């Protein structure tokens, strides 16, 4: 799928096999209209209930934190785990907020830092690669950013076409479009045209187009070389971006950091190591709000054992 594709609702989505998907989005829409304090409490409860049922995910959170912060006192790590579980549930509700809240409601809960950095680059006609991480509220962050300066997102289309339709429409509600993460040609075209594009290089996307680079205390984390490819081939600016929930009352901050001036060029290994340092700084903005429940270190160098039980 290219960035120029706009998904359309299909009558086939009314088939009974898609009814569970339609019911899910109807519930998300209805829930999104609740007062924020109710969304917050329901989110916490959903996270705690889910982790009691999905014990493997709870173990992944614990193992990832132990791998990344081995010197963290156990009491501090236990507190962080509990907060992360709460944020995991809240992330589901924040996605509903991002996809269904009207603009005025998103604006009421959001403040911005550093937007003048992007405005200046926009005036220069400079393409911008916004480096983000998979925080639980990333969907809401992209929506809030789009209210001020719309951009283009990179995503993986869902195998369920009905789900993919609602996901696409939700994510482009205040932004321009989405690009399939495999469509590198459209990504480069977007950056060369002087547009802003969100890119999250913090996950383990497999061994293809990847190298092993340090991330926190893990000295060999499988890291995409896509960042290096995009920067070298488009001569774009690289700008870190974070979305942080500042309090339980529902105040969020979109943080734009200064453009990176020392990004390594023509060296995928050095670029991956550099990018991971940026990823660390973004995660540490609010570590309890990061997506620790995925297998970030699932791929290992040949011959090395798995880091997971």
N, C-alpha and C positions, 0 to 999 in steps of 0.2 A: 504493500500500500504506500502510495506517495503522499507527500504533504498536501497535495492538491485534491485529495479525495475527501468528500464530505459525506459521511454516512447518512443514509436515509432509513426511515422506519419502514419495515416491510410487513405486509399483511401476513406473511408466514410466521411472524412473531406471535400471532394470535393462536397458533397451534397449541394444544394442551401441553406439549413437551416444554414450552416456554412459560407456562403459567407460574411455576415456582419463581422464575426470574422476574416476571412482571409483578408478582406479589412482593418480592424482596424490595423492588424499587418503589412500589406504592407505600410500603412500610417506612422506607427511608424518607420519602417525601413527607409523610404524615408526621413522623418523629421529628423532622427538622423544624417543624413549627412550634415545638415546645419551648418554653422559656429556657435560657441558657443554664440556669442553676439545676434544672431538671435533667437536661442533657448531660451535664457534668456528672451528676450522681448516678444516672443510669449507665453512663459509660464506665465509671469505676466498677459498678456492680457487674456489668457484662464482662469486663476484663477478669475480675476475680473468679467469676463462675466459669469462664472459658478455660482458665488455667487449671482449675480443679478437674475439668473434663479432659483437657489436652495436656496431660502431664509431660509429654515429650517436649512440647514447646516451652514449658516451664524449665525443663532441664537445659534446653538450648540457651535460654536467657542466662541461666546460672553459669553454664560452661563458657559462653562467650565473654562474660564479664570476668571470669576467672582467668581466661586466656589473655585478655587485653590488660587487665589490672591485677596481676598476681600479688602485688604488694599491698593492695587495698585491704584494710582490716575487715574480717568477716562480718562484724556488726554493721559496718558501713555498706558493705556489699549487699547484705540482706535488706537493708533499708532501700537501696537503689533498686533491687529486684522487685520489691513491693510497689514502689512508685512506677516502675516500668510496666508492671502488670496493669496498674490503674490506667496508665497512658495507652496501653494496647487496646483496652476496651474503649476508651474515649476516642481513639483514632478512628474507630468505625463510625462514631457519631460525628466526628469532625469531617469525615468524608461526606456524610449526608448534608452537613452544613455547607460544605464547599460546592456541592453539586446542585443544591436546591434553595439555599438562602437567596433572597433578593439582594441586590447590590447594597442598598442602604444598611442592611443588617450586618453584612461583612464589614463595611466601612466603619460602622459604629464600634466594632470590636478590635479594630486594627490601627496601629500607628506604624510609622515608617522611619527608618534611619538610613541615611546615605543614598537616598534616591537621586540626589544631585550628581552622583557619580555616573549613573546610567543616563541621566539627562544630558550630561556633557558629551558622553560617547555617542549618544543619539544625534546630537547636533553635528558631530564630526562625521557622521555616516559610518561609524565603525561597528562591525558585527561584534556581538558579545556572546561568549559562551559562559552561561551562568552555572557555576559549579555548586551543586546542591547534594544533600545526603538524604537518605530515606528516613526522615523523622516521621513520627506518627501523624503529624499535621501538615505534611508536605502538600497534600491536595488543597488544603485551605490556604497555604502559603502561596501556591501558584494562582489561586483564584484572587487573593488579595493583591498580589503583584499586578495581575492583569487589569485591575480596576484603575491603576495608576499608569502603568506602562505595559501594554499587552505584548505577549511574546509567543514563542512556538515551543511546544513540548515534545519530548521524545518518549515513546511508550511502547509496550508490547501488546499488540492486539489480543483480545481474549478469544479463546477457541469457541466460546458461545457467542454467536453473532448478535443475539438479543442483548446480552450483557454488554457486549462491546459497543453497541449503539448508545446505550445510556452512559457508559463510561466515557465515550468520546464526547458526547454532547455535554456532559457535566464538566469535563476538563477544558473545553473550549468556550465555556459560557462567557468568560471575560477575556479570552485570549484568542489568538489567530487560528491556530490549527495544531494538529499533532502529526508527528512523523514516526513511522515504524522504525524501531531501533536498528533494523537491518538495512534501512534505506540511507546509506551513508551519502550517496549522491545528492539526495534532497537536503540532507543536513548541511553539506558544504555549500550548496546553492543558497540556502537560507542565510548562512553566516556571511557569505560573500556579498549578499544583497544589503548587508548592514542591519540585519534583524537580530533580536535577542532570542537565544535558545537555551532552555533548561536541560541540564545534563547531570545525571547522578552516577558517578564512577565508583561508588563505595561498595557495591555488591560483587560477589564472585560470579562472573558471567561465563565461566568455563575456560578451558585451556587455550582455545582458539583466540588469537590476537590478544594474548595476555602474557605477563611476566610475573615473577615473584618479587614482591617488594615488602619492606617492613610496614606494619600497621600496629601502632601501640606496642605491646610486648611480643607480638607474633612477628618473627623476623622474615617469614616467607608467606605472605598473603597473596593469593592469586589476584592480580590486578589488571584491569583492562588497559590496553594501549590505545584505546579509542580516543582518549583525551589528547594524546600526542598527535595522532593522525589528524584530528579536526583542527587543532591549533596550527600545525605546520602547513596544512593544505589550504587554510583560509586566511591566515594572518589576522585572526580575530583577537579581541581583547578577552582576557580570562578574569572573571569577576566572581568571587565566592558569595554565596547567598544563603541565608538561614531564616527559618521561621521558628519563633520561640513563643510558647505560651508563658506569659510573665506571672500570672497568678491564677488562683482557682476561680476568680470572678469573671474570667473569660477575656482578659486583655491579651492580645497577641502583638508581637513586634516583628515586622519584616526588616531584616538587617542586611544591608548591602555593604560589602567590604571593598576597600580600594582595589583597583585593577592590579593584577600581578605583573610586576616589571621584570622578574628574573626567572620566568618559566623556561625550563630547558628545552631547546629546540633541536630537532634532528637526532634525538637520543631517547628512544622509547623507555629504556630502563630508568634513566635519570628522571624522565618526566613522570613515570609511575611512582617513583619514590617521592618526588616533590608533591604530586597530587595527593598521595596518602597523608602527607603532613598537613595539607589543607583540609582533608577529610577529618583528620583528628581534631583540628581546631573547631570545625563546624559541629562535630559531635559533642565536644566539650562545652558548647554553648548551653546545652541542656541534655546531658547524657541520659537522664531518666525518660526523655521523650524520643529516644532513638529506637529504631527497629532492631532490637537485639535478638528477636526470636527467629531469625533466619540463619541458615548455615553459612556464615560468611567465609569460613575457612574449609569448605568441603573438599576443594581440590588441593592436592599436595604435590610437591616435586616427586618425580619417579623414584620409587623405593622407600619413600618416607611414609610412616603410618598415619592413619587418620587422627585428627585432634579431637574427635568426638567419640563418645562411648558407643 
